[in-house]
């Protein structure tokens, strides 16, 4: 399953899943923040792999452009 996600300016969502997710950034730039505070930059054209049970957040770093991603999870976890 794939889902389009639009992260508003400075919107932070803490989440985790029981399966891995593969996220592809189709617009904007931001950071993927791990539970321990480690930040990884994500921008248009990047993939981000989030492992099962990994608590994480996405932060939009632009004041004018949305951070838009496609999130894919294995079919059995839809």
Jmol script that loads the backbone (N, CA, C; Angstrom):
load data "model"
ATOM      1  N   UNK A   1       0.838  -1.169   0.000  1.00  0.00           N
ATOM      2  CA  UNK A   1       0.000   0.000   0.000  1.00  0.00           C
ATOM      3  C   UNK A   1       0.887   1.236   0.000  1.00  0.00           C
ATOM      4  N   UNK A   2       0.519   2.227  -0.745  1.00  0.00           N
ATOM      5  CA  UNK A   2       1.224   3.508  -0.747  1.00  0.00           C
ATOM      6  C   UNK A   2       0.235   4.587  -0.336  1.00  0.00           C
ATOM      7  N   UNK A   3       0.738   5.562   0.396  1.00  0.00           N
ATOM      8  CA  UNK A   3      -0.106   6.651   0.884  1.00  0.00           C
ATOM      9  C   UNK A   3       0.670   7.941   0.753  1.00  0.00           C
ATOM     10  N   UNK A   4       0.045   8.980   0.243  1.00  0.00           N
ATOM     11  CA  UNK A   4       0.666  10.296   0.143  1.00  0.00           C
ATOM     12  C   UNK A   4       0.508  11.013   1.481  1.00  0.00           C
ATOM     13  N   UNK A   5       1.596  11.568   1.987  1.00  0.00           N
ATOM     14  CA  UNK A   5       1.581  12.270   3.265  1.00  0.00           C
ATOM     15  C   UNK A   5       2.116  13.675   3.065  1.00  0.00           C
ATOM     16  N   UNK A   6       1.394  14.670   3.565  1.00  0.00           N
ATOM     17  CA  UNK A   6       1.795  16.072   3.478  1.00  0.00           C
ATOM     18  C   UNK A   6       2.088  16.552   4.896  1.00  0.00           C
ATOM     19  N   UNK A   7       3.356  16.869   5.168  1.00  0.00           N
ATOM     20  CA  UNK A   7       3.756  17.321   6.491  1.00  0.00           C
ATOM     21  C   UNK A   7       3.749  18.841   6.493  1.00  0.00           C
ATOM     22  N   UNK A   8       2.864  19.428   7.287  1.00  0.00           N
ATOM     23  CA  UNK A   8       2.768  20.880   7.347  1.00  0.00           C
ATOM     24  C   UNK A   8       3.996  21.463   8.049  1.00  0.00           C
ATOM     25  N   UNK A   9       4.156  22.757   7.944  1.00  0.00           N
ATOM     26  CA  UNK A   9       5.287  23.456   8.549  1.00  0.00           C
ATOM     27  C   UNK A   9       5.449  23.071  10.018  1.00  0.00           C
ATOM     28  N   UNK A  10       6.620  22.543  10.360  1.00  0.00           N
ATOM     29  CA  UNK A  10       6.998  22.177  11.726  1.00  0.00           C
ATOM     30  C   UNK A  10       6.053  21.170  12.379  1.00  0.00           C
ATOM     31  N   UNK A  11       5.230  20.494  11.589  1.00  0.00           N
ATOM     32  CA  UNK A  11       4.368  19.470  12.165  1.00  0.00           C
ATOM     33  C   UNK A  11       5.219  18.284  12.578  1.00  0.00           C
ATOM     34  N   UNK A  12       5.039  17.810  13.781  1.00  0.00           N
ATOM     35  CA  UNK A  12       5.824  16.692  14.285  1.00  0.00           C
ATOM     36  C   UNK A  12       4.860  15.594  14.685  1.00  0.00           C
ATOM     37  N   UNK A  13       5.061  14.412  14.139  1.00  0.00           N
ATOM     38  CA  UNK A  13       4.232  13.287  14.521  1.00  0.00           C
ATOM     39  C   UNK A  13       5.147  12.169  14.990  1.00  0.00           C
ATOM     40  N   UNK A  14       4.935  11.683  16.182  1.00  0.00           N
ATOM     41  CA  UNK A  14       5.694  10.539  16.679  1.00  0.00           C
ATOM     42  C   UNK A  14       4.895   9.308  16.349  1.00  0.00           C
ATOM     43  N   UNK A  15       5.532   8.369  15.698  1.00  0.00           N
ATOM     44  CA  UNK A  15       4.798   7.173  15.360  1.00  0.00           C
ATOM     45  C   UNK A  15       5.742   5.989  15.211  1.00  0.00           C
ATOM     46  N   UNK A  16       5.154   4.818  15.206  1.00  0.00           N
ATOM     47  CA  UNK A  16       5.892   3.607  14.901  1.00  0.00           C
ATOM     48  C   UNK A  16       4.910   2.587  14.365  1.00  0.00           C
ATOM     49  N   UNK A  17       5.431   1.641  13.628  1.00  0.00           N
ATOM     50  CA  UNK A  17       4.597   0.607  13.022  1.00  0.00           C
ATOM     51  C   UNK A  17       5.194  -0.762  13.340  1.00  0.00           C
ATOM     52  N   UNK A  18       4.394  -1.788  13.126  1.00  0.00           N
ATOM     53  CA  UNK A  18       4.900  -3.138  13.355  1.00  0.00           C
ATOM     54  C   UNK A  18       5.586  -3.695  12.116  1.00  0.00           C
ATOM     55  N   UNK A  19       5.668  -2.892  11.067  1.00  0.00           N
ATOM     56  CA  UNK A  19       6.383  -3.300   9.861  1.00  0.00           C
ATOM     57  C   UNK A  19       7.271  -2.143   9.408  1.00  0.00           C
ATOM     58  N   UNK A  20       8.179  -2.443   8.513  1.00  0.00           N
ATOM     59  CA  UNK A  20       9.000  -1.382   7.952  1.00  0.00           C
ATOM     60  C   UNK A  20       8.155  -0.515   7.023  1.00  0.00           C
ATOM     61  N   UNK A  21       8.571   0.739   6.833  1.00  0.00           N
ATOM     62  CA  UNK A  21       7.948   1.610   5.850  1.00  0.00           C
ATOM     63  C   UNK A  21       9.047   2.210   4.990  1.00  0.00           C
ATOM     64  N   UNK A  22       8.739   2.392   3.736  1.00  0.00           N
ATOM     65  CA  UNK A  22       9.653   3.039   2.808  1.00  0.00           C
ATOM     66  C   UNK A  22       8.973   4.318   2.354  1.00  0.00           C
ATOM     67  N   UNK A  23       9.632   5.440   2.601  1.00  0.00           N
ATOM     68  CA  UNK A  23       9.063   6.745   2.291  1.00  0.00           C
ATOM     69  C   UNK A  23       9.888   7.400   1.190  1.00  0.00           C
ATOM     70  N   UNK A  24       9.201   7.968   0.212  1.00  0.00           N
ATOM     71  CA  UNK A  24       9.850   8.657  -0.901  1.00  0.00           C
ATOM     72  C   UNK A  24       9.376  10.107  -0.903  1.00  0.00           C
ATOM     73  N   UNK A  25      10.321  11.039  -0.838  1.00  0.00           N
ATOM     74  CA  UNK A  25       9.977  12.463  -0.796  1.00  0.00           C
ATOM     75  C   UNK A  25       9.739  12.957  -2.221  1.00  0.00           C
ATOM     76  N   UNK A  26       8.531  13.456  -2.481  1.00  0.00           N
ATOM     77  CA  UNK A  26       8.219  13.947  -3.822  1.00  0.00           C
ATOM     78  C   UNK A  26       8.233  15.474  -3.904  1.00  0.00           C
ATOM     79  N   UNK A  27       8.256  16.137  -2.738  1.00  0.00           N
ATOM     80  CA  UNK A  27       8.345  17.603  -2.730  1.00  0.00           C
ATOM     81  C   UNK A  27       8.847  18.070  -1.378  1.00  0.00           C
ATOM     82  N   UNK A  28       9.694  19.103  -1.381  1.00  0.00           N
ATOM     83  CA  UNK A  28      10.119  19.753  -0.153  1.00  0.00           C
ATOM     84  C   UNK A  28      11.374  19.161   0.454  1.00  0.00           C
ATOM     85  N   UNK A  29      11.668  19.617   1.669  1.00  0.00           N
ATOM     86  CA  UNK A  29      12.801  19.094   2.432  1.00  0.00           C
ATOM     87  C   UNK A  29      12.518  19.211   3.922  1.00  0.00           C
ATOM     88  N   UNK A  30      13.111  18.296   4.682  1.00  0.00           N
ATOM     89  CA  UNK A  30      12.898  18.276   6.115  1.00  0.00           C
ATOM     90  C   UNK A  30      13.870  17.340   6.772  1.00  0.00           C
ATOM     91  N   UNK A  31      13.496  16.836   7.942  1.00  0.00           N
ATOM     92  CA  UNK A  31      14.335  15.877   8.649  1.00  0.00           C
ATOM     93  C   UNK A  31      13.483  14.720   9.152  1.00  0.00           C
ATOM     94  N   UNK A  32      14.127  13.572   9.234  1.00  0.00           N
ATOM     95  CA  UNK A  32      13.572  12.384   9.867  1.00  0.00           C
ATOM     96  C   UNK A  32      14.297  12.282  11.200  1.00  0.00           C
ATOM     97  N   UNK A  33      13.553  12.349  12.292  1.00  0.00           N
ATOM     98  CA  UNK A  33      14.141  12.381  13.624  1.00  0.00           C
ATOM     99  C   UNK A  33      13.880  11.048  14.322  1.00  0.00           C
ATOM    100  N   UNK A  34      14.961  10.394  14.756  1.00  0.00           N
ATOM    101  CA  UNK A  34      14.850   9.133  15.488  1.00  0.00           C
ATOM    102  C   UNK A  34      14.507   9.406  16.943  1.00  0.00           C
ATOM    103  N   UNK A  35      14.083   8.381  17.663  1.00  0.00           N
ATOM    104  CA  UNK A  35      13.662   8.533  19.051  1.00  0.00           C
ATOM    105  C   UNK A  35      14.755   9.158  19.920  1.00  0.00           C
ATOM    106  N   UNK A  36      16.014   8.846  19.652  1.00  0.00           N
ATOM    107  CA  UNK A  36      17.116   9.393  20.435  1.00  0.00           C
ATOM    108  C   UNK A  36      17.513  10.808  20.051  1.00  0.00           C
ATOM    109  N   UNK A  37      16.833  11.395  19.055  1.00  0.00           N
ATOM    110  CA  UNK A  37      17.117  12.765  18.645  1.00  0.00           C
ATOM    111  C   UNK A  37      17.998  12.893  17.419  1.00  0.00           C
ATOM    112  N   UNK A  38      18.537  11.780  16.915  1.00  0.00           N
ATOM    113  CA  UNK A  38      19.355  11.825  15.705  1.00  0.00           C
ATOM    114  C   UNK A  38      18.502  12.285  14.526  1.00  0.00           C
ATOM    115  N   UNK A  39      19.021  13.250  13.757  1.00  0.00           N
ATOM    116  CA  UNK A  39      18.286  13.784  12.614  1.00  0.00           C
ATOM    117  C   UNK A  39      18.974  13.408  11.308  1.00  0.00           C
ATOM    118  N   UNK A  40      18.151  13.017  10.329  1.00  0.00           N
ATOM    119  CA  UNK A  40      18.649  12.755   8.977  1.00  0.00           C
ATOM    120  C   UNK A  40      17.878  13.644   8.018  1.00  0.00           C
ATOM    121  N   UNK A  41      18.599  14.347   7.186  1.00  0.00           N
ATOM    122  CA  UNK A  41      17.959  15.214   6.201  1.00  0.00           C
ATOM    123  C   UNK A  41      17.243  14.373   5.154  1.00  0.00           C
ATOM    124  N   UNK A  42      16.064  14.815   4.763  1.00  0.00           N
ATOM    125  CA  UNK A  42      15.331  14.214   3.652  1.00  0.00           C
ATOM    126  C   UNK A  42      14.913  15.342   2.720  1.00  0.00           C
ATOM    127  N   UNK A  43      14.997  15.087   1.429  1.00  0.00           N
ATOM    128  CA  UNK A  43      14.624  16.094   0.440  1.00  0.00           C
ATOM    129  C   UNK A  43      14.092  15.405  -0.802  1.00  0.00           C
ATOM    130  N   UNK A  44      13.548  16.203  -1.702  1.00  0.00           N
ATOM    131  CA  UNK A  44      12.959  15.681  -2.931  1.00  0.00           C
ATOM    132  C   UNK A  44      13.898  14.678  -3.590  1.00  0.00           C
ATOM    133  N   UNK A  45      13.358  13.490  -3.900  1.00  0.00           N
ATOM    134  CA  UNK A  45      14.132  12.441  -4.560  1.00  0.00           C
ATOM    135  C   UNK A  45      14.756  11.435  -3.617  1.00  0.00           C
ATOM    136  N   UNK A  46      14.694  11.673  -2.299  1.00  0.00           N
ATOM    137  CA  UNK A  46      15.274  10.755  -1.315  1.00  0.00           C
ATOM    138  C   UNK A  46      14.276   9.685  -0.900  1.00  0.00           C
ATOM    139  N   UNK A  47      14.821   8.520  -0.554  1.00  0.00           N
ATOM    140  CA  UNK A  47      14.068   7.458   0.104  1.00  0.00           C
ATOM    141  C   UNK A  47      14.487   7.437   1.570  1.00  0.00           C
ATOM    142  N   UNK A  48      13.562   7.127   2.466  1.00  0.00           N
ATOM    143  CA  UNK A  48      13.868   6.949   3.885  1.00  0.00           C
ATOM    144  C   UNK A  48      13.238   5.641   4.340  1.00  0.00           C
ATOM    145  N   UNK A  49      14.065   4.746   4.861  1.00  0.00           N
ATOM    146  CA  UNK A  49      13.578   3.467   5.376  1.00  0.00           C
ATOM    147  C   UNK A  49      13.419   3.579   6.882  1.00  0.00           C
ATOM    148  N   UNK A  50      12.239   3.253   7.372  1.00  0.00           N
ATOM    149  CA  UNK A  50      11.968   3.237   8.807  1.00  0.00           C
ATOM    150  C   UNK A  50      11.689   1.789   9.191  1.00  0.00           C
ATOM    151  N   UNK A  51      12.468   1.285  10.135  1.00  0.00           N
ATOM    152  CA  UNK A  51      12.368  -0.116  10.537  1.00  0.00           C
ATOM    153  C   UNK A  51      11.191  -0.352  11.473  1.00  0.00           C
ATOM    154  N   UNK A  52      10.746  -1.610  11.613  1.00  0.00           N
ATOM    155  CA  UNK A  52       9.629  -1.917  12.513  1.00  0.00           C
ATOM    156  C   UNK A  52       9.919  -1.437  13.934  1.00  0.00           C
ATOM    157  N   UNK A  53       8.903  -0.923  14.598  1.00  0.00           N
ATOM    158  CA  UNK A  53       8.975  -0.452  15.986  1.00  0.00           C
ATOM    159  C   UNK A  53       9.935   0.713  16.212  1.00  0.00           C
ATOM    160  N   UNK A  54      10.412   1.341  15.141  1.00  0.00           N
ATOM    161  CA  UNK A  54      11.306   2.492  15.276  1.00  0.00           C
ATOM    162  C   UNK A  54      10.451   3.750  15.446  1.00  0.00           C
ATOM    163  N   UNK A  55      10.498   4.355  16.622  1.00  0.00           N
ATOM    164  CA  UNK A  55       9.758   5.598  16.852  1.00  0.00           C
ATOM    165  C   UNK A  55      10.467   6.711  16.098  1.00  0.00           C
ATOM    166  N   UNK A  56       9.681   7.538  15.418  1.00  0.00           N
ATOM    167  CA  UNK A  56      10.280   8.562  14.567  1.00  0.00           C
ATOM    168  C   UNK A  56       9.329   9.732  14.378  1.00  0.00           C
ATOM    169  N   UNK A  57       9.874  10.812  13.852  1.00  0.00           N
ATOM    170  CA  UNK A  57       9.117  12.017  13.541  1.00  0.00           C
ATOM    171  C   UNK A  57       9.618  12.546  12.208  1.00  0.00           C
ATOM    172  N   UNK A  58       8.750  13.244  11.490  1.00  0.00           N
ATOM    173  CA  UNK A  58       9.163  14.028  10.325  1.00  0.00           C
ATOM    174  C   UNK A  58       8.950  15.494  10.641  1.00  0.00           C
ATOM    175  N   UNK A  59       9.917  16.314  10.266  1.00  0.00           N
ATOM    176  CA  UNK A  59       9.794  17.760  10.453  1.00  0.00           C
ATOM    177  C   UNK A  59      10.010  18.449   9.115  1.00  0.00           C
ATOM    178  N   UNK A  60       9.092  19.339   8.786  1.00  0.00           N
ATOM    179  CA  UNK A  60       9.224  20.142   7.577  1.00  0.00           C
ATOM    180  C   UNK A  60      10.135  21.330   7.899  1.00  0.00           C
ATOM    181  N   UNK A  61      11.183  21.535   7.117  1.00  0.00           N
ATOM    182  CA  UNK A  61      12.133  22.614   7.384  1.00  0.00           C
ATOM    183  C   UNK A  61      11.877  23.859   6.542  1.00  0.00           C
ATOM    184  N   UNK A  62      10.828  23.869   5.752  1.00  0.00           N
ATOM    185  CA  UNK A  62      10.533  25.010   4.890  1.00  0.00           C
ATOM    186  C   UNK A  62       9.351  25.807   5.437  1.00  0.00           C
ATOM    187  N   UNK A  63       9.472  27.123   5.361  1.00  0.00           N
ATOM    188  CA  UNK A  63       8.367  27.990   5.781  1.00  0.00           C
ATOM    189  C   UNK A  63       7.350  28.182   4.658  1.00  0.00           C
ATOM    190  N   UNK A  64       7.729  27.825   3.427  1.00  0.00           N
ATOM    191  CA  UNK A  64       6.859  28.119   2.291  1.00  0.00           C
ATOM    192  C   UNK A  64       6.453  26.900   1.472  1.00  0.00           C
ATOM    193  N   UNK A  65       7.128  25.785   1.616  1.00  0.00           N
ATOM    194  CA  UNK A  65       6.872  24.618   0.776  1.00  0.00           C
ATOM    195  C   UNK A  65       6.493  23.418   1.639  1.00  0.00           C
ATOM    196  N   UNK A  66       5.458  22.671   1.254  1.00  0.00           N
ATOM    197  CA  UNK A  66       5.115  21.482   2.029  1.00  0.00           C
ATOM    198  C   UNK A  66       6.132  20.362   1.822  1.00  0.00           C
ATOM    199  N   UNK A  67       6.238  19.485   2.795  1.00  0.00           N
ATOM    200  CA  UNK A  67       7.021  18.253   2.681  1.00  0.00           C
ATOM    201  C   UNK A  67       6.026  17.158   2.339  1.00  0.00           C
ATOM    202  N   UNK A  68       6.127  16.625   1.132  1.00  0.00           N
ATOM    203  CA  UNK A  68       5.167  15.628   0.657  1.00  0.00           C
ATOM    204  C   UNK A  68       5.908  14.338   0.356  1.00  0.00           C
ATOM    205  N   UNK A  69       5.409  13.233   0.928  1.00  0.00           N
ATOM    206  CA  UNK A  69       6.035  11.932   0.769  1.00  0.00           C
ATOM    207  C   UNK A  69       5.008  10.890   0.355  1.00  0.00           C
ATOM    208  N   UNK A  70       5.496   9.847  -0.262  1.00  0.00           N
ATOM    209  CA  UNK A  70       4.701   8.657  -0.493  1.00  0.00           C
ATOM    210  C   UNK A  70       5.228   7.612   0.489  1.00  0.00           C
ATOM    211  N   UNK A  71       4.337   7.060   1.304  1.00  0.00           N
ATOM    212  CA  UNK A  71       4.714   6.069   2.321  1.00  0.00           C
ATOM    213  C   UNK A  71       4.208   4.705   1.884  1.00  0.00           C
ATOM    214  N   UNK A  72       5.097   3.731   1.826  1.00  0.00           N
ATOM    215  CA  UNK A  72       4.728   2.384   1.412  1.00  0.00           C
ATOM    216  C   UNK A  72       4.961   1.393   2.553  1.00  0.00           C
ATOM    217  N   UNK A  73       3.970   0.525   2.776  1.00  0.00           N
ATOM    218  CA  UNK A  73       4.076  -0.527   3.782  1.00  0.00           C
ATOM    219  C   UNK A  73       3.710  -1.851   3.110  1.00  0.00           C
ATOM    220  N   UNK A  74       4.217  -2.966   3.628  1.00  0.00           N
ATOM    221  CA  UNK A  74       3.858  -4.262   3.058  1.00  0.00           C
ATOM    222  C   UNK A  74       2.336  -4.483   3.098  1.00  0.00           C
ATOM    223  N   UNK A  75       1.812  -5.114   2.085  1.00  0.00           N
ATOM    224  CA  UNK A  75       0.366  -5.323   1.951  1.00  0.00           C
ATOM    225  C   UNK A  75      -0.258  -5.970   3.182  1.00  0.00           C
ATOM    226  N   UNK A  76       0.411  -6.919   3.800  1.00  0.00           N
ATOM    227  CA  UNK A  76      -0.191  -7.606   4.946  1.00  0.00           C
ATOM    228  C   UNK A  76      -0.370  -6.702   6.171  1.00  0.00           C
ATOM    229  N   UNK A  77       0.229  -5.486   6.160  1.00  0.00           N
ATOM    230  CA  UNK A  77       0.099  -4.555   7.273  1.00  0.00           C
ATOM    231  C   UNK A  77      -0.764  -3.346   6.939  1.00  0.00           C
ATOM    232  N   UNK A  78      -1.506  -3.395   5.832  1.00  0.00           N
ATOM    233  CA  UNK A  78      -2.363  -2.267   5.449  1.00  0.00           C
ATOM    234  C   UNK A  78      -3.425  -2.016   6.481  1.00  0.00           C
TER     235      UNK A  78
END
end "model"
wireframe off; spacefill off
backbone 0.3
color backbone group
